[in-house]
Structure formats: C-alpha cells, structure tokens
Amino acid sequence: MLREARAIIDRSYHDCKPLNRLHERFDMALKTLEKWPKTIKAPGLNRFKGRVPAGTFVRLDHNKQIGVVFNHNTMSQVVEGYSDGGRFLAGRHEVSVLRTQLRL
C-alpha cells in the first residue's frame, strides 16, 4: 500500500526537495514494515472477538428498549440495529446483550 501511494505521488508531482524528504519517509516506513516481527500479534486484529452477531437481541442503555442487531463494526465499535423507536446506531458500550435471547 505504501508503494502504491508513493507511485501515485511520483506520477502526480514534479521532483522537488519536499518530495525527496517524503520519499525518505516512505523508505523508512517500508524498511520498518519489512523488519516487523511476524510473531507479534497486535491487539484488535481479531475481527470476531467481542463481536455482536447479526440477529442478536440487545437492550439499549439510554432508553432500555430491546432491539435487534443488524451489524457490529468491530473497528469503530458501532452497533447498528432496529428497535421500537426505529433504526439505532450505538457504541458497543451502550448496548447489553440479553442473556436469554428472544424466540420469535
């Protein structure tokens, strides 16, 4: 991805001193990424850990309504769903998963 960004900049701008400094920074970033140990696991890369699956019933903390989840974006921690009040967007910390899921 860094190489692609560098290629776009090379095609779009003429050669100048600020561009040379930018190329040096791209090179440093590429070297760092190549040296990065493959065994280190960064937190937050597991897409499924802590995810609220679609179709799960939750209770909204701000109005205590029950809603059903359509999507949970684990990167931004936003839960999207539908309740009696209509469509909702809430932070993951603003919803509680019901212990016993409703059977419809």
C-alpha positions in Angstrom: 0.0 0.0 0.0 2.9 2.4 0.7 4.4 1.5 -2.6 1.1 2.3 -4.3 0.9 5.7 -2.5 4.4 6.5 -3.5 3.8 5.7 -7.1 0.7 8.0 -7.2 2.7 10.8 -5.7 5.5 10.2 -8.2 3.1 10.4 -11.1 1.3 13.5 -9.8 4.1 15.8 -8.6 7.4 17.0 -10.1 10.7 16.3 -8.4 11.5 18.8 -5.6 13.1 19.0 -2.2 10.0 18.4 -0.1 9.1 15.4 -2.3 12.6 14.0 -1.7 12.0 14.2 2.1 8.7 12.5 1.6 10.4 9.7 -0.3 12.9 9.3 2.6 10.0 8.8 5.0 8.3 6.3 2.7 11.6 4.4 2.6 11.9 4.4 6.4 8.3 3.2 6.7 8.9 0.4 4.2 12.1 -0.8 6.0 10.3 -0.7 9.3 7.4 -2.8 8.0 9.8 -5.3 6.4 11.7 -5.7 9.7 8.4 -6.0 11.7 8.4 -9.4 13.5 5.8 -11.8 12.1 5.2 -13.4 15.5 3.9 -10.3 17.3 0.1 -10.1 17.5 -1.3 -6.6 17.7 -4.4 -6.2 19.8 -7.7 -5.5 17.9 -6.9 -7.5 14.8 -9.3 -10.4 15.6 -12.5 -9.3 13.8 -14.7 -11.8 15.6 -13.6 -11.3 19.3 -16.3 -9.4 21.2 -18.4 -9.0 18.1 -22.2 -9.0 18.5 -23.6 -11.2 15.7 -26.4 -10.0 13.4 -29.8 -11.1 14.7 -28.8 -10.8 18.4 -31.2 -9.1 20.7 -29.8 -6.3 22.8 -31.0 -3.8 25.4 -30.2 -0.2 24.7 -28.8 1.5 27.8 -30.1 5.0 27.2 -33.8 4.1 26.8 -33.9 0.4 28.0 -35.6 -0.7 24.7 -34.9 -4.1 23.2 -33.5 -4.1 19.7 -32.1 -6.5 17.2 -28.6 -6.1 15.8 -28.0 -5.8 12.0 -24.3 -5.0 12.0 -21.5 -4.6 14.5 -18.4 -2.8 13.2 -15.6 -4.0 15.4 -13.1 -1.4 14.2 -15.2 1.6 15.2 -17.2 -0.3 17.9 -20.5 0.9 16.5 -23.6 -1.4 16.7 -26.4 -0.8 14.1 -29.8 -2.3 14.6 -33.5 -1.7 14.9 -35.8 -1.3 17.9 -39.4 0.0 18.5 -38.0 3.5 18.2 -36.7 2.8 14.7 -33.1 2.4 13.5 -30.4 2.9 16.0 -26.6 3.4 16.0 -24.9 3.0 19.3 -21.5 2.4 20.7 -20.7 -1.1 21.9 -20.6 0.1 25.4 -24.2 1.5 25.1 -25.8 -1.9 24.4 -26.1 -5.0 26.6 -26.6 -8.5 25.0 -29.7 -10.2 26.5 -28.7 -13.3 28.5 -31.7 -15.3 27.1 -32.3 -14.5 23.5 -35.9 -14.0 22.5 -37.5 -16.8 20.5 -39.7 -15.4 17.7 
